[in-house]
């Protein structure tokens, strides 16, 4: 926020905190620096780390929904040597963007294309493009970030 005293100064003011400006010292309710702005969410943002709270025992893949807001869903997937069943394909109604954050994996497509992914690699899979996971590393485990849209 810009300082009302000197508009060239950027002030790190947190709404609802004690304010440094004289208008707030007397508790004026009209001060924009001492109260949350209209329409501000009451939900507090929670910091998390994608690499923390990794389960040790994973007999099956772990799917953790990080965000699910209508048209967009973001998941963290943890795989330790897991792969898709030999028969059948994923055939999803939404596009899927995947990134390998740790480890490595291989995805096969119905047209016999195979894509190998290493940490940092990402891939966009169009809706209804049939695919399956044919390999994930065990040490280190494979950590994916998947965005469905």
C-alpha positions in Angstrom: 0.0 0.0 0.0 1.1 3.5 -0.6 1.7 5.7 2.4 -1.1 8.4 2.7 1.6 10.7 4.1 4.1 10.2 1.2 2.6 8.4 -1.9 6.1 7.6 -3.1 6.7 5.2 -0.1 5.3 1.7 -0.3 4.2 0.5 3.1 3.9 -3.1 4.2 0.6 -2.7 6.0 -1.5 -5.7 7.0 -5.2 -5.0 7.2 -6.5 -5.4 10.7 -3.1 -4.8 12.3 -1.9 -1.8 14.3 -1.4 1.0 11.9 1.4 3.7 11.9 -0.9 6.5 10.7 -2.5 9.0 13.1 -6.0 8.4 11.6 -5.8 4.9 13.1 -4.5 6.0 16.5 -7.9 7.3 17.4 -9.7 4.3 15.9 -11.4 6.0 13.0 -13.4 3.3 11.3 -13.0 4.9 7.8 -9.3 4.2 7.6 -8.5 1.8 4.8 -5.2 0.8 6.5 -6.8 -0.6 9.7 -9.6 -2.8 8.4 -10.0 -5.5 5.9 -11.1 -4.3 2.4 -14.7 -5.0 1.3 -15.1 -8.5 -0.1 -11.8 -9.8 1.4 -11.9 -13.5 2.2 -12.1 -14.6 5.8 -10.1 -17.7 4.9 -6.4 -17.6 5.9 -3.9 -18.8 3.3 -2.0 -21.8 4.6 1.5 -22.4 3.5 2.4 -26.0 2.6 5.3 -27.7 1.0 4.8 -30.2 -1.9 7.8 -32.2 -0.7 6.7 -32.6 2.9 4.4 -35.2 4.5 5.4 -37.9 2.1 4.0 -41.2 3.4 6.5 -44.0 3.9 4.3 -47.0 3.3 2.5 -46.7 0.0 1.0 -50.0 -1.2 -0.9 -48.0 -3.8 -0.5 -44.6 -5.4 -1.3 -41.6 -3.2 -3.6 -39.0 -4.8 -3.9 -35.7 -2.8 -6.2 -33.0 -4.1 -4.6 -29.6 -3.4 -7.1 -27.5 -5.2 -10.6 -28.3 -6.7 -12.3 -25.2 -8.0 -14.9 -26.2 -10.6 -13.0 -26.3 -13.9 -9.6 -26.7 -12.4 -8.3 -29.5 -10.1 -4.7 -29.8 -8.9 -3.3 -33.0 -7.4 -0.1 -34.2 -5.9 0.5 -37.8 -6.8 3.1 -40.0 -5.1 4.1 -43.2 -6.8 6.7 -45.8 -5.8 7.0 -48.3 -8.7 3.3 -48.0 -9.3 1.9 -48.2 -12.8 -1.5 -48.4 -14.5 -3.1 -51.8 -15.0 -1.9 -53.7 -18.0 -5.4 -53.7 -19.6 -7.3 -50.5 -20.2 -6.4 -46.8 -20.7 -7.1 -43.5 -18.9 -9.6 -41.7 -21.2 -10.4 -38.4 -19.4 -12.9 -35.7 -20.1 -10.5 -33.0 -19.2 -7.0 -32.0 -20.4 -4.3 -33.0 -18.0 -1.0 -31.2 -17.4 1.5 -33.3 -15.5 5.0 -32.5 -14.1 7.4 -34.8 -12.5 8.8 -33.0 -9.5 11.0 -35.8 -8.2 12.0 -39.2 -9.6 11.0 -40.4 -13.0 8.1 -41.9 -14.9 7.1 -43.2 -18.3 3.7 -42.7 -20.0 2.5 -44.8 -22.9 -0.2 -43.7 -25.4 -2.6 -45.8 -27.4 -0.7 -45.0 -30.6 2.5 -46.7 -29.1 4.2 -43.4 -28.3 6.1 -43.5 -25.0 7.2 -40.4 -23.1 9.9 -40.6 -20.4 9.7 -37.9 -17.8 12.4 -36.9 -15.3 12.3 -34.3 -12.5 11.3 -31.0 -14.0 9.8 -32.5 -17.2 6.1 -31.7 -17.9 3.6 -32.8 -20.4 0.1 -31.7 -21.5 -2.3 -34.6 -22.3 -5.3 -33.6 -24.4 -8.8 -34.7 -23.2 -9.6 -38.2 -24.5 -6.1 -39.0 -25.5 -5.8 -42.6 -24.2 -2.7 -43.1 -22.0 -1.3 -45.1 -19.1 1.6 -44.9 -16.7 4.0 -47.8 -17.4 6.9 -46.9 -15.0 7.5 -44.9 -11.9 10.8 -44.9 -9.9 10.9 -46.3 -6.4 14.1 -44.6 -5.0 13.5 -41.8 -5.1 9.7 -42.0 -5.2 8.0 -40.2 -8.1 6.2 -37.0 -7.1 3.9 -35.6 -9.7 1.9 -32.4 -9.9 -1.2 -32.9 -12.0 -3.5 -30.1 -13.2 -6.9 -31.1 -14.7 -8.7 -28.4 -16.7 
